[in-house]
Amino acid sequence: NRVCWLADNVADKAINAGSRVLVDPTNTFVIELLPEKESSRYLAAEIPSITFADIGGLDHIAVQMEEDFIWPLVHADLFKSAKIPSPRGCLFSGPPGTGKTMIAQAVTNLIARHIEKMTGVEATGYFFNIKGPELLDKYVGETERRIREIFEQAKKIASDTTPVVIFIDEMDALFLTRGHGISSDVNLTIVPQFTAMMQGLQDRGNVIVIGATNRRELIDPAVIRPGRIDKEIEIPRPDAAAAKQIFEKYLLPSWDQINPRYDVEIYHPLDNRGNQKPEKYHFKHDPQ
C-alpha cells in the first residue's frame, strides 16, 4: 500500500477502492485509470434478494444445501476439528426452467444471513453469474485466462463476512467430455484449467462453485468428482404438490377469478370488499 497523488488528467475521474490505475513510481502519481477486469462484468456486488421463501416446491433442496454447504462455512472450526472436509462445489441438473439459477441466488442469500447471525456483522456478498458459452473464445488460451481470472478474484474478495458464489450456467458448454469427437479439442485445456482452479480452493474462504446443466451426460467426469464438484442434485419438473406451492406464491387473491381451472384450495375468489365469495361462485374444472 502507498499514498499517491492524482495527476491532472485523472483528478476528475471516479477512482474507488479496487480501481485499477497506472502509477508513475518515480513521482508516485496516478497517471491513468485502467479499465476494469473482464471478470467484473460477471459480478453482482450485492447479495441477491432471492430467498428460498420465494421458490416453490424445492424446500428439500433448501434443507440439503444448508446441511451440505452452509454448515461447513459457518461452523468451520467444528468441521475442521472433526476432520470433515467441506464441499467445494455442487451441480444442479435437470430440465430448463426448474429454478436452478434461483436456487444459486438463494444459497448466496442464505450464507450471508447465517454469517450475520454468527458474527453480528452485516455480511456483504458477491455472486458471479456466468453463462458457459460467454466464456468461450476463438483464441487459444483466452477461455482459460477468463476462468483463472474469475477464480482469482473470487478468492481475493472472499472473507469471513463476504460469501462468494460462482454460478456457472450451461456448464456442459464449457466442460465437454474430452475425446468425444463431437467438436474441436478446445476442451482439452479448458477442463484441466477448471479442475486445477478447483483444487486451489482449499483455502478459499467462503467460496462455493455451483454449476447448472440440462445435459449432465456431456460433462467431463474429471469435473464431477469428490474434491471438485462434490455434490450433484437433480431438480426435476414440479409434481402436483410442488406445482401447488408455486401457484400459491404467484397467484394473488386480489386478481379475482381469471381462469376456471384454478383449484379452489389454492385460489379463493374475493368480492369487491375483499371478502371471500360464497362457494357457488367458485368455478370447478370440468374434465369434459
Secondary structure, DSSP 4 states (H G I P E B T S, - for coil): ----EEPGGGTTS---TT--EEEETTTTEEEEEPPPPGGGGGEE-S-----GGGSSS-HHHHHHHIIIIIHHHHTHHHHHHTT-PPP-EEEEESSTTSSHHHHHHHHHHHHHHHHHHHHSSPPP-EEEEEEHHHH--SSTTHHHHHHHHHHHHHHHH-BTTB-EEEEEESGGGTSBPTT-SSS-TTHHHHHHHHHHHHHTTTT-SSEEEEEEES-GGGB-TTTSSTTTS-EEEE-----HHHHHHHHHHH--GGG----TTS-TTT---B-TTSPBPPGGGSPPP---
